[in-house]
């Protein structure tokens, strides 16, 4: 981008084809800002990102591809301020992010992968009691023609996606509770390992120095939980799944 001074910015022909903007129609006028696409989507999701890091240009445009700036008088009338950074926050938060198809596909793919991992970690196959492999979830999403919303958090899309997947594969979100006893030799270093998998419901130290703990974890982490505890303790661990009341 070439800068000609305050209030005067132009984009060469290549940049005009590639720029990503946030656009808001307010008070009968159009307002646009040029953004970093990944930062803008994250900002719109509510992540704490400095607005200066989101913007490619600290100008409010009527049409950035033509280099036409919004009128300061009009901005003041509509937003009750002519502070470009404050206006940019409103444009991104309340407006639509205009992404190039390349960035739209990139964001969708990243969110698709995160959703697959969330489902893998938190859901199980009720027929076997084990989590579905990542590839099985991916194929089920393809079969169900699942559409990923690039502007919604992955966590906010999971529930509806799982409801669709239930007609394709047996799947259920659940949490499991395990009673774990770790021998004295390894007990001292295992607290952080166990806690990294889920919520410690209760624990105590036996007279022989062993650690007894009850932990609740996402169902999809069951096999990883077993493997990690056995590896870290060289098998000196007792794990028992507890029935829920």
C-alpha positions as MATLAB code, in Angstrom:
seq = 'XXXXXXXXXXXXXXXXXXXXXXXXXXXXXXXXXXXXXXXXXXXXXXXXXXXXXXXXXXXXXXXXXXXXXXXXXXXXXXXXXXXXXXXXXXXXXXXXXXXXXXXXXXXXXXXXXXXXXXXXXXXXXXXXXXXXXXXXXXXXXXXXXXXXXXXXXXXXXXXXXXXXXXXXXXXXXXXXXXXXXXXXXXXXXXXXXXXXXXXXXXXXXXXXXXXXXXXXXXXXXXXXXXXXXXXXXXXXXXXXXXXXX';
ca = [
       0.000    0.000    0.000;
       1.257    3.494   -0.862;
       0.677    6.303    1.628;
       0.372    9.872    0.367;
      -0.076   11.430    3.790;
      -2.873   11.696    6.341;
      -6.241   10.959    4.839;
      -4.804    9.926    1.492;
      -4.176    6.267    0.857;
      -4.294    4.325   -2.367;
      -3.881    0.648   -3.172;
      -2.225   -0.645   -6.292;
      -4.242   -2.899   -8.596;
      -3.006   -6.138   -7.030;
      -3.771   -4.949   -3.482;
      -7.275   -3.875   -4.463;
      -8.075   -7.411   -5.545;
      -6.679   -8.920   -2.361;
      -7.779   -6.576    0.421;
     -10.077   -7.821    3.160;
     -12.446   -5.316    4.719;
     -15.073   -4.931    7.415;
     -18.140   -3.057    6.175;
     -20.972   -1.412    8.081;
     -23.984    0.445    6.715;
     -25.143    2.878    9.379;
     -27.144    6.065    9.216;
     -27.653    5.623    5.493;
     -23.908    5.627    4.763;
     -21.290    2.941    4.114;
     -18.188    2.715    6.285;
     -15.292    0.311    5.641;
     -11.943   -0.477    7.196;
      -9.132   -2.567    5.722;
      -8.270   -5.445    8.045;
      -6.041   -8.402    8.625;
      -8.597  -11.179    8.002;
      -7.520  -13.559   10.764;
      -7.236  -10.781   13.342;
     -10.599   -9.309   12.312;
     -12.431  -12.626   12.709;
     -10.801  -13.154   16.120;
     -11.688   -9.590   17.180;
     -15.301  -10.104   16.086;
     -15.393  -13.310   18.152;
     -14.586  -11.206   21.210;
     -10.889  -11.954   21.671;
      -8.868   -9.216   23.348;
      -6.801   -7.919   20.436;
      -5.569   -4.306   20.087;
      -7.521   -2.662   17.279;
      -4.278   -1.338   15.777;
      -3.188   -4.936   15.195;
      -6.428   -5.687   13.355;
      -6.258   -2.774   10.925;
      -4.149   -2.601    7.787;
      -4.918    1.112    7.535;
      -6.102    3.465   10.247;
      -8.525    5.207    7.917;
     -12.292    4.901    7.582;
     -13.236    4.451    3.946;
     -16.328    4.921    1.862;
     -14.693    2.691   -0.773;
     -11.145    1.460   -0.002;
     -10.656    0.012   -3.480;
     -11.038    3.494   -4.940;
      -9.240    5.156   -2.043;
     -12.368    7.145   -1.135;
     -12.404    8.172    2.513;
     -15.520    8.591    4.609;
     -16.394   12.185    5.464;
     -15.259   13.262    8.933;
     -18.460   15.277    9.237;
     -20.553   12.227    8.408;
     -18.580   10.012   10.813;
     -19.136   12.516   13.611;
     -22.858   12.620   12.868;
     -23.285    8.829   12.746;
     -20.840    7.639   15.430;
     -20.746   10.768   17.610;
     -16.959   10.741   17.216;
     -14.364   11.146   14.492;
     -11.835    8.916   16.269;
     -10.945    6.407   13.554;
      -9.903    3.630   15.967;
     -13.157    3.814   17.926;
     -15.185    3.838   14.719;
     -13.180    0.888   13.384;
     -14.099   -1.158   16.475;
     -17.783   -0.535   15.777;
     -17.459   -1.304   12.073;
     -15.789   -4.657   12.772;
     -18.011   -5.643   15.706;
     -21.347   -4.686   14.145;
     -20.580   -4.977   10.443;
     -19.744   -7.737    7.986;
     -16.209   -8.898    7.308;
     -15.588   -9.092    3.580;
     -13.001  -11.820    3.050;
     -11.282  -12.968   -0.085;
     -12.284  -16.537   -0.953;
      -8.762  -17.705   -0.110;
      -8.977  -16.429    3.455;
     -12.564  -17.579    3.833;
     -11.494  -21.140    2.951;
      -8.464  -20.914    5.242;
     -10.530  -19.844    8.247;
     -13.228  -22.451    7.606;
     -10.635  -25.234    7.395;
      -8.954  -24.161   10.641;
     -12.300  -24.067   12.442;
     -13.353  -27.396   10.936;
     -10.218  -29.024   12.354;
     -10.810  -27.469   15.759;
     -14.424  -28.677   15.786;
     -13.316  -32.211   14.871;
     -10.860  -32.160   17.777;
     -13.477  -30.854   20.200;
     -15.842  -33.674   19.212;
     -13.042  -36.254   19.419;
     -12.134  -35.095   22.952;
     -15.630  -34.809   24.361;
     -17.777  -37.415   22.610;
     -17.832  -41.187   22.428;
     -19.416  -44.033   20.532;
     -22.136  -45.259   22.946;
     -21.911  -48.739   21.384;
     -18.245  -49.225   22.324;
     -17.721  -46.630   25.044;
     -14.683  -45.346   23.167;
     -14.064  -42.048   21.338;
     -14.503  -41.888   17.584;
     -11.220  -41.600   15.636;
     -10.561  -38.177   14.105;
     -10.843  -39.529   10.569;
     -14.252  -41.083   11.253;
     -15.582  -37.747   12.528;
     -14.126  -35.957    9.509;
     -15.744  -38.389    7.059;
     -19.090  -38.131    8.863;
     -18.937  -34.342    8.580;
     -18.246  -34.650    4.858;
     -21.147  -37.093    4.446;
     -23.447  -34.782    6.359;
     -22.292  -31.831    4.219;
     -21.569  -29.856    7.365;
     -21.125  -26.150    6.676;
     -18.660  -24.295    8.877;
     -19.478  -20.694    9.761;
     -16.222  -18.767    9.544;
     -17.553  -16.016   11.801;
     -18.759  -18.168   14.709;
     -16.559  -19.668   17.389;
     -15.965  -23.416   16.864;
     -17.329  -24.069   20.359;
     -20.614  -22.380   19.431;
     -21.069  -24.626   16.385;
     -20.382  -28.012   17.975;
     -23.836  -28.728   19.443;
     -25.690  -28.304   16.154;
     -23.050  -30.249   14.238;
     -23.240  -33.192   16.663;
     -27.021  -33.254   16.269;
     -26.507  -33.651   12.514;
     -23.814  -36.308   12.960;
     -26.089  -38.437   15.154;
     -27.994  -39.500   12.030;
     -24.709  -40.724   10.489;
     -22.685  -42.230   13.358;
     -23.640  -43.168   16.928;
     -22.249  -40.334   19.019;
     -22.881  -38.885   22.457;
     -21.291  -36.125   24.478;
     -20.457  -37.348   27.955;
     -18.079  -37.121   30.888;
     -16.623  -40.079   32.750;
     -15.505  -40.406   36.346;
     -12.509  -42.521   37.327;
     -11.074  -43.614   40.630;
      -7.270  -43.610   40.398;
      -4.647  -44.911   42.817;
      -1.018  -44.043   42.089;
       1.839  -45.709   43.952;
       4.106  -43.675   46.308;
       7.052  -43.695   43.892;
       5.165  -41.695   41.252;
       2.380  -40.001   43.192;
       4.179  -36.723   43.872;
       4.608  -35.784   40.206;
       1.212  -36.880   38.918;
      -1.102  -34.146   40.206;
      -0.573  -31.830   37.228;
      -0.846  -34.745   34.798;
      -4.213  -35.890   36.177;
      -5.530  -32.323   36.443;
      -4.644  -31.612   32.799;
      -7.296  -34.143   31.736;
     -10.231  -32.856   33.730;
     -11.627  -31.889   37.129;
     -10.344  -33.435   40.341;
     -13.453  -34.163   42.404;
     -11.712  -35.425   45.528;
      -8.344  -36.786   46.558;
      -6.400  -37.967   49.571;
      -3.038  -39.421   50.534;
      -2.969  -42.910   52.002;
      -0.722  -43.897   54.908;
       1.609  -45.737   52.527;
       2.197  -42.555   50.488;
      -0.012  -43.494   47.551;
      -2.345  -40.902   46.045;
      -6.022  -41.699   45.674;
      -7.993  -39.384   43.423;
     -11.406  -39.205   41.806;
     -11.358  -37.321   38.498;
     -13.979  -36.376   35.899;
     -12.786  -36.139   32.281;
     -14.340  -35.651   28.831;
     -15.332  -39.048   27.462;
     -13.193  -38.734   24.363;
     -10.020  -38.525   26.445;
     -10.515  -41.914   28.045;
      -7.881  -43.837   26.071;
      -5.384  -40.968   26.190;
      -5.914  -40.755   29.953;
      -5.168  -44.449   30.399;
      -2.082  -44.288   28.174;
      -0.656  -41.177   29.831;
      -1.051  -42.448   33.380;
       0.388  -45.855   32.550;
       3.347  -44.323   30.712;
       4.128  -41.798   33.458;
       3.933  -44.402   36.238;
       5.422  -47.352   34.341;
       2.137  -49.138   34.938;
       2.086  -48.538   38.699;
      -1.451  -47.195   38.671;
      -4.940  -48.537   39.284;
      -7.745  -46.975   37.250;
     -11.380  -47.851   37.716;
     -14.333  -46.260   35.918;
     -17.061  -45.321   38.356;
     -20.738  -45.652   37.596;
     -22.717  -42.440   37.665;
     -25.676  -42.223   39.969;
];
